Amino acid sequence: MTGRRGARHAAEVVEVTIPPKPEFLTVARLTAATVAARQSFTYDEIEDLKIAVSEACTALLLAGTAGHPLALRFALDGDTLEVRIVTKGPGISLGAAGLRPKPRDEARLGVYLMQCLVDEVAVGRGEGGKAELRLVKRRQR
C-alpha cells in the first residue's frame, strides 16, 4: 500500500493488476475488502463493495478485454473509497440496467447491482482510450 501526504490530506492508494480470467476476481474482491476494512467500513458496507467490485470486473470481462489485464486502483480519502477499474476493450454502458433487469441478462443485472450497492457508478474512457469503470463507496456514520 502506498500512502501519500501533501499539505492537505491526500488519498492512500492501492493498485492491483489481475489477468482477464474469472478465477482472479477473488483477488479484486479481497483487495476491496482489505482496503475498506482498513478504513473501518462496516461489515455490510464491505460486503456490498466486494459484490460491486466483482460485478464491475465481470461486466468488463464479459464486454471483452482482448486479453488485456484489469488494472484496479483503490483510493481511500477520509470516509470515501473510490475504485477505478481500467482495461482495453469496449467497456460497458450504464444505461443498459433499466429499473428491473431480467434475471437471465447477466450484464444488465451486474450494472443494476453495482448501482444499488455503491454510492456512485460511472463509466468512461481513460488514458489511451481504455475502458474505465469507477465505483465510489462512502462510509456511513
VENMO-V437556 format. One record per pair of residues at least 12 apart in sequence whose C-alpha atoms are under 10 Angstrom apart, sorted by the first residue. I is the first residue (numbers start at 1). GAP is how many residues later the second one is. D is the distance in Angstrom with one decimal. If there is no record, write none. Layout:
BEGIN
i:I gap:GAP d:D
i:I gap:GAP d:D
END
This chain:
BEGIN
i:1 gap:12 d:6.5
i:1 gap:13 d:5.1
i:1 gap:14 d:7.8
i:1 gap:15 d:10.0
i:1 gap:34 d:9.2
i:1 gap:73 d:9.8
i:2 gap:12 d:6.3
i:2 gap:13 d:8.7
i:2 gap:73 d:10.0
i:3 gap:72 d:9.7
i:3 gap:73 d:9.5
i:9 gap:68 d:7.9
i:9 gap:69 d:8.6
i:10 gap:65 d:9.5
i:10 gap:66 d:8.7
i:10 gap:67 d:6.8
i:10 gap:68 d:9.1
i:11 gap:63 d:9.5
i:11 gap:64 d:5.8
i:11 gap:65 d:5.2
i:11 gap:66 d:4.5
i:11 gap:67 d:7.7
i:11 gap:69 d:9.4
i:11 gap:70 d:9.2
i:11 gap:71 d:9.7
i:12 gap:23 d:9.6
i:12 gap:62 d:8.1
i:12 gap:63 d:5.6
i:12 gap:64 d:5.1
i:12 gap:65 d:6.6
i:12 gap:66 d:9.4
i:12 gap:69 d:9.6
i:13 gap:22 d:9.2
i:13 gap:60 d:6.9
i:13 gap:61 d:5.6
i:13 gap:62 d:4.4
i:13 gap:63 d:6.4
i:13 gap:64 d:8.9
i:13 gap:68 d:9.7
i:13 gap:69 d:9.5
i:13 gap:70 d:9.8
i:14 gap:17 d:8.5
i:14 gap:18 d:9.5
i:14 gap:21 d:7.9
i:14 gap:58 d:8.2
i:14 gap:59 d:5.8
i:14 gap:60 d:5.1
i:14 gap:61 d:6.5
i:14 gap:62 d:8.5
i:14 gap:69 d:9.5
i:15 gap:16 d:9.2
i:15 gap:56 d:7.3
i:15 gap:57 d:5.6
i:15 gap:58 d:4.5
i:15 gap:59 d:6.2
i:15 gap:60 d:8.6
i:15 gap:68 d:9.6
i:15 gap:69 d:9.5
i:15 gap:70 d:9.9
i:16 gap:12 d:7.6
i:16 gap:15 d:8.1
i:16 gap:54 d:8.3
i:16 gap:55 d:6.0
i:16 gap:56 d:5.2
i:16 gap:57 d:6.5
i:16 gap:58 d:8.4
i:16 gap:69 d:9.6
i:17 gap:52 d:6.5
i:17 gap:53 d:5.6
i:17 gap:54 d:4.3
i:17 gap:55 d:6.0
i:17 gap:56 d:8.6
i:17 gap:68 d:9.3
i:17 gap:69 d:9.4
i:17 gap:70 d:9.8
i:18 gap:39 d:10.0
i:18 gap:50 d:9.3
i:18 gap:51 d:5.6
i:18 gap:52 d:5.4
i:18 gap:53 d:6.6
i:18 gap:54 d:8.0
i:19 gap:48 d:8.1
i:19 gap:49 d:7.2
i:19 gap:50 d:4.5
i:19 gap:51 d:6.4
i:19 gap:52 d:8.9
i:20 gap:37 d:8.9
i:20 gap:38 d:9.4
i:20 gap:40 d:9.1
i:20 gap:41 d:6.5
i:20 gap:42 d:9.9
i:20 gap:44 d:8.9
i:20 gap:45 d:7.1
i:20 gap:46 d:8.8
i:20 gap:47 d:6.3
i:20 gap:48 d:6.3
i:20 gap:49 d:4.9
i:20 gap:50 d:6.2
i:20 gap:51 d:9.8
i:20 gap:67 d:9.1
i:21 gap:36 d:9.7
i:21 gap:37 d:9.2
i:21 gap:40 d:7.6
i:21 gap:46 d:9.0
i:21 gap:47 d:9.9
i:21 gap:48 d:8.5
i:21 gap:49 d:9.3
i:22 gap:32 d:9.4
i:22 gap:35 d:8.6
i:22 gap:36 d:7.3
i:22 gap:39 d:7.9
i:22 gap:40 d:9.8
i:24 gap:33 d:9.9
i:24 gap:46 d:10.0
i:25 gap:25 d:10.0
i:25 gap:28 d:8.7
i:25 gap:29 d:6.3
i:25 gap:30 d:9.4
i:25 gap:32 d:7.1
i:25 gap:33 d:7.9
i:25 gap:45 d:9.8
i:26 gap:24 d:9.3
i:26 gap:27 d:10.0
i:26 gap:28 d:7.9
i:27 gap:27 d:9.6
i:28 gap:22 d:8.1
i:28 gap:25 d:7.0
i:28 gap:26 d:7.0
i:28 gap:29 d:8.2
i:28 gap:42 d:9.5
i:28 gap:43 d:9.7
i:28 gap:44 d:7.6
i:28 gap:57 d:9.9
i:29 gap:17 d:9.6
i:29 gap:18 d:9.2
i:29 gap:20 d:8.2
i:29 gap:21 d:4.9
i:29 gap:22 d:7.4
i:29 gap:23 d:8.9
i:29 gap:24 d:6.4
i:29 gap:25 d:6.1
i:29 gap:26 d:9.9
i:29 gap:28 d:9.6
i:30 gap:16 d:10.0
i:30 gap:20 d:7.4
i:30 gap:23 d:9.8
i:30 gap:24 d:9.9
i:31 gap:19 d:8.7
i:31 gap:22 d:9.7
i:31 gap:41 d:9.4
i:31 gap:43 d:8.5
i:32 gap:14 d:7.7
i:32 gap:15 d:9.4
i:32 gap:17 d:6.9
i:32 gap:18 d:6.0
i:32 gap:19 d:9.6
i:32 gap:20 d:9.7
i:32 gap:21 d:7.3
i:32 gap:22 d:9.4
i:32 gap:40 d:9.6
i:32 gap:41 d:9.7
i:32 gap:42 d:7.4
i:32 gap:49 d:9.2
i:32 gap:51 d:8.3
i:33 gap:12 d:9.3
i:33 gap:13 d:5.6
i:33 gap:14 d:7.5
i:33 gap:15 d:9.6
i:33 gap:16 d:7.4
i:33 gap:17 d:6.2
i:33 gap:18 d:10.0
i:33 gap:20 d:9.8
i:34 gap:12 d:8.7
i:34 gap:16 d:9.9
i:35 gap:39 d:7.5
i:35 gap:40 d:8.7
i:35 gap:41 d:7.8
i:35 gap:46 d:8.4
i:36 gap:13 d:8.2
i:36 gap:14 d:9.4
i:36 gap:38 d:9.3
i:36 gap:39 d:10.0
i:36 gap:40 d:8.2
i:36 gap:43 d:9.7
i:36 gap:44 d:9.2
i:36 gap:45 d:7.2
i:36 gap:101 d:9.2
i:36 gap:102 d:9.9
i:36 gap:103 d:8.9
i:38 gap:38 d:9.4
i:39 gap:37 d:7.7
i:39 gap:38 d:9.1
i:39 gap:39 d:7.9
i:39 gap:40 d:7.4
i:39 gap:41 d:8.9
i:39 gap:42 d:8.7
i:39 gap:100 d:8.5
i:40 gap:39 d:8.8
i:40 gap:99 d:8.0
i:41 gap:38 d:8.4
i:41 gap:39 d:9.6
i:41 gap:40 d:9.6
i:41 gap:96 d:9.5
i:41 gap:97 d:8.5
i:41 gap:98 d:5.6
i:41 gap:99 d:7.8
i:41 gap:100 d:9.3
i:42 gap:97 d:7.7
i:42 gap:98 d:8.2
i:42 gap:99 d:9.6
i:44 gap:73 d:10.0
i:45 gap:72 d:8.3
i:45 gap:73 d:8.6
i:45 gap:92 d:8.1
i:45 gap:93 d:8.7
i:45 gap:94 d:7.3
i:45 gap:95 d:8.3
i:46 gap:91 d:9.3
i:46 gap:93 d:9.5
i:47 gap:70 d:9.1
i:48 gap:65 d:9.2
i:48 gap:66 d:8.6
i:48 gap:68 d:8.9
i:48 gap:69 d:5.3
i:48 gap:70 d:7.1
i:48 gap:89 d:9.0
i:49 gap:32 d:9.5
i:49 gap:34 d:9.5
i:49 gap:65 d:8.6
i:49 gap:68 d:6.8
i:49 gap:69 d:6.7
i:49 gap:86 d:8.8
i:49 gap:87 d:9.0
i:49 gap:88 d:7.1
i:50 gap:67 d:9.4
i:51 gap:59 d:9.3
i:51 gap:62 d:8.0
i:51 gap:63 d:7.7
i:51 gap:66 d:7.8
i:51 gap:67 d:9.6
i:52 gap:31 d:10.0
i:52 gap:58 d:8.0
i:52 gap:59 d:8.7
i:52 gap:60 d:9.7
i:52 gap:61 d:6.7
i:52 gap:62 d:4.7
i:52 gap:63 d:8.2
i:52 gap:64 d:8.7
i:52 gap:65 d:6.3
i:52 gap:66 d:7.0
i:52 gap:69 d:9.5
i:52 gap:83 d:7.9
i:52 gap:84 d:9.9
i:52 gap:85 d:9.7
i:53 gap:19 d:9.4
i:53 gap:30 d:7.9
i:53 gap:31 d:9.4
i:53 gap:32 d:8.7
i:53 gap:61 d:7.9
i:53 gap:64 d:9.8
i:53 gap:65 d:9.6
i:53 gap:80 d:9.8
i:53 gap:81 d:9.6
i:53 gap:82 d:7.8
i:54 gap:56 d:8.9
i:54 gap:60 d:9.2
i:55 gap:51 d:9.4
i:55 gap:52 d:8.6
i:55 gap:54 d:8.8
i:55 gap:55 d:5.2
i:55 gap:56 d:7.3
i:55 gap:57 d:9.5
i:55 gap:58 d:7.5
i:55 gap:59 d:6.8
i:56 gap:27 d:10.0
i:56 gap:28 d:9.7
i:56 gap:29 d:7.8
i:56 gap:36 d:9.3
i:56 gap:51 d:9.5
i:56 gap:54 d:7.1
i:56 gap:55 d:7.5
i:56 gap:57 d:9.4
i:56 gap:58 d:7.1
i:56 gap:65 d:9.5
i:56 gap:77 d:7.2
i:56 gap:78 d:8.7
i:56 gap:79 d:8.5
i:57 gap:13 d:7.6
i:57 gap:14 d:9.8
i:57 gap:15 d:9.2
i:57 gap:28 d:7.4
i:57 gap:29 d:9.3
i:57 gap:30 d:9.7
i:57 gap:53 d:9.6
i:57 gap:76 d:8.8
i:58 gap:48 d:9.3
i:58 gap:49 d:8.3
i:58 gap:52 d:7.9
i:59 gap:32 d:8.1
i:59 gap:33 d:7.0
i:59 gap:34 d:9.7
i:59 gap:47 d:8.3
i:59 gap:48 d:5.8
i:59 gap:49 d:8.7
i:59 gap:50 d:9.6
i:59 gap:51 d:6.7
i:59 gap:52 d:7.7
i:59 gap:74 d:9.6
i:60 gap:25 d:8.7
i:60 gap:26 d:8.8
i:60 gap:27 d:7.8
i:60 gap:28 d:9.2
i:60 gap:29 d:8.0
i:60 gap:30 d:8.3
i:60 gap:31 d:5.8
i:60 gap:32 d:6.6
i:60 gap:47 d:9.1
i:60 gap:71 d:8.2
i:60 gap:72 d:8.9
i:60 gap:73 d:8.3
i:61 gap:26 d:9.1
i:61 gap:28 d:8.9
i:61 gap:30 d:8.8
i:61 gap:31 d:9.9
i:62 gap:29 d:9.2
i:62 gap:30 d:9.1
i:62 gap:44 d:9.1
i:62 gap:45 d:7.5
i:63 gap:26 d:7.1
i:63 gap:27 d:6.4
i:63 gap:28 d:6.0
i:63 gap:29 d:6.6
i:63 gap:30 d:9.9
i:63 gap:44 d:8.5
i:63 gap:68 d:10.0
i:64 gap:23 d:9.1
i:64 gap:24 d:8.0
i:64 gap:25 d:5.5
i:64 gap:26 d:6.7
i:64 gap:27 d:7.6
i:64 gap:28 d:9.6
i:65 gap:21 d:9.8
i:65 gap:22 d:6.3
i:65 gap:23 d:5.2
i:65 gap:24 d:4.5
i:65 gap:25 d:7.6
i:65 gap:26 d:8.3
i:65 gap:65 d:9.6
i:65 gap:66 d:8.9
i:66 gap:21 d:9.1
i:66 gap:22 d:6.8
i:66 gap:23 d:6.2
i:66 gap:24 d:9.4
i:67 gap:20 d:9.4
i:67 gap:21 d:8.4
i:67 gap:22 d:9.0
i:68 gap:18 d:9.8
i:68 gap:19 d:6.4
i:68 gap:20 d:6.1
i:68 gap:21 d:8.2
i:69 gap:17 d:8.5
i:69 gap:18 d:6.2
i:69 gap:19 d:8.0
i:70 gap:14 d:9.9
i:70 gap:15 d:6.4
i:70 gap:16 d:5.8
i:70 gap:17 d:5.1
i:70 gap:18 d:8.3
i:70 gap:61 d:9.9
i:70 gap:62 d:9.7
i:71 gap:13 d:7.9
i:71 gap:14 d:5.6
i:71 gap:15 d:5.2
i:71 gap:16 d:6.4
i:71 gap:17 d:9.9
i:71 gap:61 d:9.5
i:72 gap:12 d:5.6
i:72 gap:13 d:4.5
i:72 gap:14 d:6.6
i:72 gap:15 d:9.1
i:72 gap:60 d:9.8
i:72 gap:61 d:9.6
i:72 gap:62 d:9.7
i:73 gap:12 d:6.5
i:73 gap:13 d:8.5
i:73 gap:61 d:9.5
i:74 gap:60 d:10.0
i:74 gap:61 d:9.5
i:74 gap:62 d:9.7
i:75 gap:61 d:9.5
i:76 gap:61 d:9.9
i:76 gap:62 d:9.9
i:77 gap:61 d:9.7
i:78 gap:60 d:9.0
i:78 gap:61 d:8.8
i:79 gap:58 d:8.4
i:79 gap:59 d:5.6
i:79 gap:60 d:5.1
i:79 gap:61 d:7.9
i:79 gap:62 d:8.9
i:80 gap:39 d:9.7
i:80 gap:56 d:7.0
i:80 gap:57 d:5.9
i:80 gap:58 d:4.4
i:80 gap:59 d:6.3
i:80 gap:60 d:9.6
i:81 gap:37 d:10.0
i:81 gap:54 d:8.2
i:81 gap:55 d:5.8
i:81 gap:56 d:5.3
i:81 gap:57 d:6.3
i:81 gap:58 d:8.1
i:82 gap:37 d:10.0
i:82 gap:38 d:9.1
i:82 gap:39 d:9.9
i:82 gap:52 d:7.1
i:82 gap:53 d:5.8
i:82 gap:54 d:4.5
i:82 gap:55 d:6.5
i:82 gap:56 d:8.6
i:83 gap:38 d:9.7
i:83 gap:50 d:8.1
i:83 gap:51 d:5.7
i:83 gap:52 d:5.1
i:83 gap:53 d:6.3
i:83 gap:54 d:8.4
i:84 gap:37 d:10.0
i:84 gap:38 d:9.4
i:84 gap:39 d:9.5
i:84 gap:42 d:9.9
i:84 gap:48 d:6.7
i:84 gap:49 d:5.7
i:84 gap:50 d:4.5
i:84 gap:51 d:6.5
i:84 gap:52 d:8.8
i:85 gap:38 d:9.6
i:85 gap:41 d:9.8
i:85 gap:45 d:9.9
i:85 gap:46 d:8.2
i:85 gap:47 d:5.6
i:85 gap:48 d:5.2
i:85 gap:49 d:6.4
i:85 gap:50 d:8.5
i:86 gap:37 d:9.9
i:86 gap:38 d:9.6
i:86 gap:39 d:8.6
i:86 gap:40 d:7.3
i:86 gap:41 d:9.1
i:86 gap:43 d:9.9
i:86 gap:44 d:6.4
i:86 gap:45 d:5.6
i:86 gap:46 d:4.5
i:86 gap:47 d:6.5
i:86 gap:48 d:8.8
i:87 gap:38 d:9.6
i:87 gap:39 d:9.0
i:87 gap:42 d:9.3
i:87 gap:43 d:5.6
i:87 gap:44 d:5.4
i:87 gap:45 d:6.7
i:87 gap:46 d:9.1
i:88 gap:37 d:9.6
i:88 gap:38 d:9.6
i:88 gap:40 d:8.9
i:88 gap:41 d:7.7
i:88 gap:42 d:4.8
i:88 gap:43 d:5.7
i:88 gap:44 d:8.7
i:89 gap:40 d:9.0
i:89 gap:41 d:6.7
i:89 gap:42 d:6.1
i:89 gap:43 d:9.6
i:90 gap:35 d:9.4
i:90 gap:39 d:9.5
i:90 gap:40 d:8.1
i:90 gap:41 d:6.3
i:90 gap:42 d:9.6
i:91 gap:32 d:7.8
i:91 gap:33 d:7.9
i:91 gap:34 d:8.3
i:91 gap:39 d:8.1
i:91 gap:40 d:4.7
i:91 gap:41 d:6.9
i:91 gap:42 d:7.9
i:92 gap:15 d:8.6
i:92 gap:16 d:9.7
i:92 gap:19 d:8.8
i:92 gap:30 d:9.9
i:92 gap:31 d:7.1
i:92 gap:32 d:8.7
i:92 gap:39 d:7.9
i:92 gap:40 d:8.8
i:92 gap:41 d:8.1
i:93 gap:14 d:9.5
i:93 gap:15 d:9.1
i:93 gap:18 d:8.4
i:93 gap:29 d:9.1
i:93 gap:30 d:7.1
i:93 gap:31 d:8.9
i:93 gap:40 d:9.7
i:94 gap:13 d:9.9
i:94 gap:14 d:8.3
i:94 gap:16 d:9.9
i:94 gap:17 d:6.4
i:94 gap:18 d:8.4
i:94 gap:20 d:9.8
i:94 gap:21 d:8.9
i:94 gap:27 d:8.2
i:94 gap:28 d:7.5
i:94 gap:29 d:7.2
i:94 gap:39 d:9.8
i:95 gap:13 d:8.8
i:95 gap:16 d:8.7
i:95 gap:17 d:9.7
i:96 gap:12 d:5.7
i:96 gap:13 d:9.1
i:96 gap:15 d:7.6
i:96 gap:16 d:8.6
i:97 gap:12 d:6.6
i:97 gap:13 d:8.1
i:97 gap:14 d:5.7
i:97 gap:15 d:5.3
i:97 gap:16 d:9.0
i:97 gap:17 d:9.9
i:97 gap:18 d:8.9
i:98 gap:13 d:9.2
i:98 gap:14 d:7.6
i:99 gap:13 d:7.8
i:100 gap:12 d:7.7
i:101 gap:12 d:9.9
i:114 gap:21 d:8.0
i:115 gap:20 d:8.9
i:117 gap:18 d:9.7
i:117 gap:19 d:9.8
i:117 gap:20 d:8.3
i:118 gap:17 d:6.7
i:118 gap:18 d:6.1
i:118 gap:19 d:5.0
i:118 gap:20 d:7.8
i:119 gap:16 d:7.6
i:119 gap:17 d:5.6
i:119 gap:18 d:5.2
i:119 gap:19 d:6.6
i:119 gap:20 d:9.7
i:120 gap:14 d:7.7
i:120 gap:15 d:5.6
i:120 gap:16 d:4.9
i:120 gap:17 d:7.0
i:120 gap:18 d:9.1
i:121 gap:12 d:7.4
i:121 gap:13 d:5.7
i:121 gap:14 d:4.8
i:121 gap:15 d:6.7
i:121 gap:16 d:9.3
i:122 gap:12 d:5.1
i:122 gap:13 d:6.7
i:122 gap:14 d:8.9
i:123 gap:12 d:9.0
END
